[in-house]
Amino acid sequence: EECWVPVEFDKFGCRKSIAGDVLKTSLYEITGTVSDGDDGRTEGETTSGSHRPLFPEGAGPGVSPPGGGGDEDESFESSTPPTVSYANWVERFMKDPKWDDFRTFTASFAVALFVRFFVMEPRFIPSTSMFPTFDIGDQLLVEKVSNLVKAPEVGDVVVFKAPDALVERGFTPSDVFIKRVVGAEGDKVFIKDGEVFVNGIRQDETFTAERPNYEWGPATVPSGSVMVLGDNRNNSFDSHLWGFLPRRNIIGKAVLRYWPLTRVGFIDDERRDAGPWLGAIEEWGDRGRATR
């Protein structure tokens, strides 16, 4: 006859040591020298070579008892966790927990690249051609989406790569410039007596450093192009010297100055600041300059 001795297993299916009282109880069940509490035998009485299994017939560690329960006991048959297999490296990369940190890094890097090349990018000002709107060292955010869906408008500050006219003058195609649009395609522009006229209307340009000391035009802006000038009219290498700017060369529109903190604000030809809160930053900057 079979006699099952109870043993314990941990969550990984490994056998634990048998407790002394469990082993003692198992021996008593075999020899019959102690009462089992069921059939009236008392201590000292022995059975005639018979014993009662501690588990039902056909049951035990690693064996499914009658009536089910096999799924729960199957975990005891292996001493190591099951190995997960993947069909290919893509599935492993997407599902294996060991790659969680790398997946997070890859996703963040991809989003950053997408924003940098297709949505917005930072730029800094290297010259005074746009003074007083921008000074040397100012840092801007250039938005790229609007240029894909609509043409630049008069008053927009655009960042662009060197057109062919500038490449012929020694610049490289990767050189980048920033100017303000003063004429859209189809507009008739001329400069006379220190004033800029668009379609016969004098432009009220409160953002310039000084009135232009030259005359230009009249000329009509061709299709697919714009006319751009620097806000520092007499110290800017712009359309009045090298011609119209093809729209395909435009990278995007400058929308926000984020440095220095004392000049943080949205870029607009009528509104130079980001709201009343900027006054506190400007006051803080003035105090700092007074102490240096």
Order of alpha helices (4+ residues) and beta strands (2+ residues): alpha-alpha-alpha-alpha-beta-beta-alpha-beta-alpha-beta-beta-beta-beta-beta-beta-alpha-beta-beta-beta-alpha
